[in-house]
Amino acid sequence: MAQSDDDRDGRHAAARGYVLAMRVMSIGFQMALPPGAGWWLDQRYSTSPWFTVVGALLGFAMAMLELLKLARDSQ
């Protein structure tokens, strides 16, 4: 007999959905917060656009690593 979705990992489908939603929100924050912090630092120290660029690159790299981890875990 085939296992139901709930039997695979012991969690209800809604719980798995919440976990996935939190991971997707985490990726969004990882892409938005470092450039935002960089922009704030640029405004504070008059170094525009260097901290924003570094923050954007850092946020992009962190988000890509999280997406790769998410793809690896879904297999």
Buried (B, 14 or more C-beta within 10 A) or exposed (E): EEEEEEEEEEBEEEEBEEEEEEBEEBBEEBBBBBBBBBBEBBEEEEEEEEBBEBBBEBBBEBBEEBBEEBEEEEE
